[in-house]
Amino acid sequence: MLGKAALYLLLCLPACAADYFPMAVWYGGGKARAPMLESNPRAKKEVWRRDIRQIKALGFNTVRTWIDWATGEPRQGEYHFENLDVILELAHEEGLRVMVQVYMDSAPRWVGRSYPDSLFVSSNGEKVVPESSPGYCLDHPGVRKADLAFYAALAAHVRGNPACFGWDLWSEPHVINWATPTYIANPEFCFCPNTLARFRAWLRKRYGTLEQLNTAWYRQFADWSEVEPGRMSTILSYTDYIDWKAFIVDKLGEDLHARAAAVKSAAPEEIVTSHAAGVGLFASPHHWEGQSDDWTMARQVDFYGTSFYPKHSSFVDRDVPWRAALLDFTRSFGFADGRSGFYIGELQAGFGTIALNVSPTVTPEDLRVWTWSALTRGAKGINYYAWYPMSSGYESGGFGMIQLDGTVTERAREAGRIARVVDANRKLFLEARPPRAEVAIVYNPLMHFVGGRQRAAAYGGPQGEVAGIERDSLLGVYRALFPRNVPVDYVHAGEIASGGLKGYKLVILPYPPMLPEAMAAGLAEYVRGGGALVAEARLGWNNERGVASERIPGMGLAQVMGCREIAVQTGERGRTALVWSDGPVPGLAAGDRLPARWYEETLEPLNAGARVVARFAGGNAAAVMSSYGRGKTLMLGSYVSAAYESTPSTEVERFYAGLLEWAGLAAPVTAEGGRIEVRILERGAERVVFVFNHEGKPVDARIALHLPRGDYRATDLISGTPVELPGLRFDARMQAGEVRVLRLE
């Protein structure tokens, strides 16, 4: 791995990314679905030209095309980039740019013949022989060399082409992609000799000596060659399992870094990107495919992003707060550590399907709201998936912006209209940034690991979503805050030890039974410096090795929270409630019930300044409010956030709204008239204000903007007309699904 300075120099944002905003549709030439390609592209150039011209005529400025390894290098060292060449020629001739998606999971057969020991191996020893996918294990030295050589050759071939804008190096990264081995009962990857060797090297770096590894894992290995990841759940220790999953995260990050370096070595001026299938907010690190970490992946490329499929398949129809949470989570890792934003790698363009499971209809209003919702979070590229519906496979007929016979739909026209607005104001959208949030929700991947493999999820559903208490906790608190129109960040637990909470007025730590020990000191420092921290039950019960704390809250956090656990039990049928009794949280009154899930943790105050502010039905202390340094804390003895996701209540809405005032936050906007969402981007003294009507009917929206005093000139970016903003107020009749975008200068 390169050092941080070298990595920065290698992956610094190219100049071309600073003046171009891709509004793209996926199109590979003809009607072949990704990652497949049509044959004899040169003969079809004029047929494809009609599609390219139609794409441009609608308003898009970019085509996102693709190439797969099997087609691109059918024999070792023999490269065939004809499909890409034709698309690049057409784009240049018709005035469009091109993003290139690279698919390595569709690998050529010569790789397997050359390296027969490169097959993916599941935890039970079963090997996976590719059937178009999933290719071969990148940990094999021969496969890795060939893989990176293909990236370098492709980048060298395209370098300097005036139409090429950049690359997506890895679509929806996992250890194994695009294949489900149904003949393996409980698959998990990869346990091949090459990955095991890489894991041992990772462990050597982590532990230094075999003796220290034996101590951590409670084993008696006599030689490093004996070390393998655990395959079972045991009653003793699961440190080995946590190490294995941490290794997978690091491995995927290093693999993406290597691919980025291969492209940059040949074409340093072009941007490199990648995008997740489903962000960590909804996914589980237990996933058998091998799950990546969004913050880790984002550090490897110019832009990391996500797929966004609100109506993926069957009865899936993700609601407004779900979509907003996904986008704010993506924004959080996209802008973390001074990064420049994120891409929507795939934005659903038409109804979704998996075999017979067909989603609700995707409407023009859907594409309008979904697209502007991403743009208001600071997205720096939008890629609609796809131009044509899928022509084959179990997604056949789905996800198309137009009809398979070429008929242009109204949703395609709507997306094109938005693309025109963005392209006409590209400098504004490229330079505008979301305002600094003052509320943070801690995203802690370790929350999934209490009990080790006992908590493993077998399958996650569309885009890997797992509807467990972990997801419900992270989503529930966001859902409760969403109507307040207050910016909310997700902060990765790994950033807290180094001051990642600095600047936030309110930090909420949902479902925290397992924490990295280094994070505890960061939490203490945050509160000591004047922050307000709200934490839920069994805070710091276990550390990152799965070892229990002697006192809970653990890791010294009992002093920070001003209380300790003296008893704990599971509520009847996993449900309970905190009955508020006292405490300065505006909007709550004595007797208000806050529904909660799972535990009833009885708390005991530890100092004279700590007081009980809520109790369980039996009278035991259920919440304690305290102070620490210049800050203050609230400890909850159950999981209120998870309960709100499954059983929302007005009391909990008032509770979270009251916490904003308790922490000293002022809302940046006031919105009335129904379900009105208001979001803001900033560029110096300028603002871009987005107003969404999420009601299914027309409403009279009344918006008050709480901005620095001054004389503002407002323009509606969609219509181009001036807008009156007396006293920074915006009143308008808005139709169902309407979005207004105002530029304030």
HUBELCOR-V459886 format. One record per residue. RES is the residue in three letters. SS is DSSP state (2 for helix, 1 for strand, 0 for the rest). Layout:
BEGIN
res=[RES;RES]
ss=[SS;SS]
END
This chain:
BEGIN
res=[MET;LEU;GLY;LYS;ALA;ALA;LEU;TYR;LEU;LEU;LEU;CYS;LEU;PRO;ALA;CYS;ALA;ALA;ASP;TYR;PHE;PRO;MET;ALA;VAL;TRP;TYR;GLY;GLY;GLY;LYS;ALA;ARG;ALA;PRO;MET;LEU;GLU;SER;ASN;PRO;ARG;ALA;LYS;LYS;GLU;VAL;TRP;ARG;ARG;ASP;ILE;ARG;GLN;ILE;LYS;ALA;LEU;GLY;PHE;ASN;THR;VAL;ARG;THR;TRP;ILE;ASP;TRP;ALA;THR;GLY;GLU;PRO;ARG;GLN;GLY;GLU;TYR;HIS;PHE;GLU;ASN;LEU;ASP;VAL;ILE;LEU;GLU;LEU;ALA;HIS;GLU;GLU;GLY;LEU;ARG;VAL;MET;VAL;GLN;VAL;TYR;MET;ASP;SER;ALA;PRO;ARG;TRP;VAL;GLY;ARG;SER;TYR;PRO;ASP;SER;LEU;PHE;VAL;SER;SER;ASN;GLY;GLU;LYS;VAL;VAL;PRO;GLU;SER;SER;PRO;GLY;TYR;CYS;LEU;ASP;HIS;PRO;GLY;VAL;ARG;LYS;ALA;ASP;LEU;ALA;PHE;TYR;ALA;ALA;LEU;ALA;ALA;HIS;VAL;ARG;GLY;ASN;PRO;ALA;CYS;PHE;GLY;TRP;ASP;LEU;TRP;SER;GLU;PRO;HIS;VAL;ILE;ASN;TRP;ALA;THR;PRO;THR;TYR;ILE;ALA;ASN;PRO;GLU;PHE;CYS;PHE;CYS;PRO;ASN;THR;LEU;ALA;ARG;PHE;ARG;ALA;TRP;LEU;ARG;LYS;ARG;TYR;GLY;THR;LEU;GLU;GLN;LEU;ASN;THR;ALA;TRP;TYR;ARG;GLN;PHE;ALA;ASP;TRP;SER;GLU;VAL;GLU;PRO;GLY;ARG;MET;SER;THR;ILE;LEU;SER;TYR;THR;ASP;TYR;ILE;ASP;TRP;LYS;ALA;PHE;ILE;VAL;ASP;LYS;LEU;GLY;GLU;ASP;LEU;HIS;ALA;ARG;ALA;ALA;ALA;VAL;LYS;SER;ALA;ALA;PRO;GLU;GLU;ILE;VAL;THR;SER;HIS;ALA;ALA;GLY;VAL;GLY;LEU;PHE;ALA;SER;PRO;HIS;HIS;TRP;GLU;GLY;GLN;SER;ASP;ASP;TRP;THR;MET;ALA;ARG;GLN;VAL;ASP;PHE;TYR;GLY;THR;SER;PHE;TYR;PRO;LYS;HIS;SER;SER;PHE;VAL;ASP;ARG;ASP;VAL;PRO;TRP;ARG;ALA;ALA;LEU;LEU;ASP;PHE;THR;ARG;SER;PHE;GLY;PHE;ALA;ASP;GLY;ARG;SER;GLY;PHE;TYR;ILE;GLY;GLU;LEU;GLN;ALA;GLY;PHE;GLY;THR;ILE;ALA;LEU;ASN;VAL;SER;PRO;THR;VAL;THR;PRO;GLU;ASP;LEU;ARG;VAL;TRP;THR;TRP;SER;ALA;LEU;THR;ARG;GLY;ALA;LYS;GLY;ILE;ASN;TYR;TYR;ALA;TRP;TYR;PRO;MET;SER;SER;GLY;TYR;GLU;SER;GLY;GLY;PHE;GLY;MET;ILE;GLN;LEU;ASP;GLY;THR;VAL;THR;GLU;ARG;ALA;ARG;GLU;ALA;GLY;ARG;ILE;ALA;ARG;VAL;VAL;ASP;ALA;ASN;ARG;LYS;LEU;PHE;LEU;GLU;ALA;ARG;PRO;PRO;ARG;ALA;GLU;VAL;ALA;ILE;VAL;TYR;ASN;PRO;LEU;MET;HIS;PHE;VAL;GLY;GLY;ARG;GLN;ARG;ALA;ALA;ALA;TYR;GLY;GLY;PRO;GLN;GLY;GLU;VAL;ALA;GLY;ILE;GLU;ARG;ASP;SER;LEU;LEU;GLY;VAL;TYR;ARG;ALA;LEU;PHE;PRO;ARG;ASN;VAL;PRO;VAL;ASP;TYR;VAL;HIS;ALA;GLY;GLU;ILE;ALA;SER;GLY;GLY;LEU;LYS;GLY;TYR;LYS;LEU;VAL;ILE;LEU;PRO;TYR;PRO;PRO;MET;LEU;PRO;GLU;ALA;MET;ALA;ALA;GLY;LEU;ALA;GLU;TYR;VAL;ARG;GLY;GLY;GLY;ALA;LEU;VAL;ALA;GLU;ALA;ARG;LEU;GLY;TRP;ASN;ASN;GLU;ARG;GLY;VAL;ALA;SER;GLU;ARG;ILE;PRO;GLY;MET;GLY;LEU;ALA;GLN;VAL;MET;GLY;CYS;ARG;GLU;ILE;ALA;VAL;GLN;THR;GLY;GLU;ARG;GLY;ARG;THR;ALA;LEU;VAL;TRP;SER;ASP;GLY;PRO;VAL;PRO;GLY;LEU;ALA;ALA;GLY;ASP;ARG;LEU;PRO;ALA;ARG;TRP;TYR;GLU;GLU;THR;LEU;GLU;PRO;LEU;ASN;ALA;GLY;ALA;ARG;VAL;VAL;ALA;ARG;PHE;ALA;GLY;GLY;ASN;ALA;ALA;ALA;VAL;MET;SER;SER;TYR;GLY;ARG;GLY;LYS;THR;LEU;MET;LEU;GLY;SER;TYR;VAL;SER;ALA;ALA;TYR;GLU;SER;THR;PRO;SER;THR;GLU;VAL;GLU;ARG;PHE;TYR;ALA;GLY;LEU;LEU;GLU;TRP;ALA;GLY;LEU;ALA;ALA;PRO;VAL;THR;ALA;GLU;GLY;GLY;ARG;ILE;GLU;VAL;ARG;ILE;LEU;GLU;ARG;GLY;ALA;GLU;ARG;VAL;VAL;PHE;VAL;PHE;ASN;HIS;GLU;GLY;LYS;PRO;VAL;ASP;ALA;ARG;ILE;ALA;LEU;HIS;LEU;PRO;ARG;GLY;ASP;TYR;ARG;ALA;THR;ASP;LEU;ILE;SER;GLY;THR;PRO;VAL;GLU;LEU;PRO;GLY;LEU;ARG;PHE;ASP;ALA;ARG;MET;GLN;ALA;GLY;GLU;VAL;ARG;VAL;LEU;ARG;LEU;GLU]
ss=[0;0;0;2;2;2;2;2;2;2;2;0;0;0;2;2;2;2;0;0;0;1;1;1;1;1;0;0;0;0;0;0;0;0;0;0;0;0;0;0;2;2;2;2;2;2;2;2;2;2;2;2;2;2;2;2;2;2;0;0;0;1;1;1;1;1;1;1;2;2;2;2;0;0;1;0;0;1;0;0;0;2;2;2;2;2;2;2;2;2;2;2;2;2;0;0;1;1;1;1;1;1;1;0;0;0;0;0;2;2;2;2;2;2;0;0;0;0;0;1;1;0;0;0;0;0;1;1;0;0;0;0;0;0;0;0;0;0;0;0;2;2;2;2;2;2;2;2;2;2;2;2;2;2;2;2;2;2;0;0;0;0;0;1;1;1;1;1;1;1;1;0;0;1;0;0;0;0;0;0;0;0;0;0;0;0;0;0;0;0;0;0;2;2;2;2;2;2;2;2;2;2;2;2;2;2;2;0;0;2;2;2;2;2;2;2;2;0;0;0;0;0;0;2;2;2;0;0;0;0;0;0;0;0;0;0;0;0;2;2;2;2;2;2;2;2;2;2;2;2;2;2;2;2;2;2;2;2;2;2;2;2;2;2;2;2;0;0;0;0;1;1;1;1;1;1;0;0;0;0;0;0;0;0;0;0;0;0;0;0;1;0;0;2;2;2;2;2;0;0;0;0;1;1;1;1;1;1;0;0;0;0;0;0;0;0;0;0;0;2;2;2;2;2;2;2;2;2;2;2;2;2;2;2;2;2;2;2;0;0;0;1;1;1;1;1;1;1;0;0;0;0;1;1;0;0;1;1;0;0;0;0;0;2;2;2;2;2;2;2;2;2;2;2;2;2;0;0;1;1;1;1;1;1;1;0;0;0;0;0;0;0;0;0;0;0;0;0;0;0;0;0;0;0;0;0;0;0;0;2;2;2;2;2;2;2;2;2;2;2;2;2;2;2;0;2;2;2;2;2;2;0;1;1;0;0;0;0;1;1;1;1;1;0;2;2;2;2;0;0;0;2;2;2;2;0;0;0;0;0;0;2;2;2;0;0;0;0;2;2;2;2;2;2;2;2;2;2;2;2;2;2;0;0;0;0;0;1;1;1;1;1;2;2;2;0;0;0;0;0;0;0;0;0;0;1;1;1;1;0;0;0;0;1;0;0;2;2;2;2;2;2;2;2;2;2;2;2;0;0;0;1;1;1;1;0;0;0;0;0;0;1;0;0;0;0;0;1;0;0;0;0;0;0;0;0;2;2;2;2;2;0;1;1;1;1;1;1;1;1;1;1;1;1;1;1;1;1;1;1;0;0;0;0;0;0;0;0;0;0;0;0;1;1;1;1;1;1;1;1;1;1;1;1;1;0;0;0;0;0;1;1;1;1;1;0;0;0;0;0;1;1;1;1;1;1;1;1;0;0;1;1;1;1;1;1;0;0;1;2;2;2;2;2;2;2;0;0;0;2;2;2;2;2;2;2;2;2;2;2;2;2;0;0;0;0;0;0;1;1;1;1;0;0;0;1;1;1;1;1;1;1;1;0;0;1;1;1;1;1;1;1;1;0;0;0;0;0;1;1;1;1;1;1;1;0;0;0;0;0;0;0;0;1;1;1;0;0;0;0;0;1;1;0;0;2;2;2;1;1;1;1;1;1;0;0;0;0;1;1;1;1;1;1;0]
END
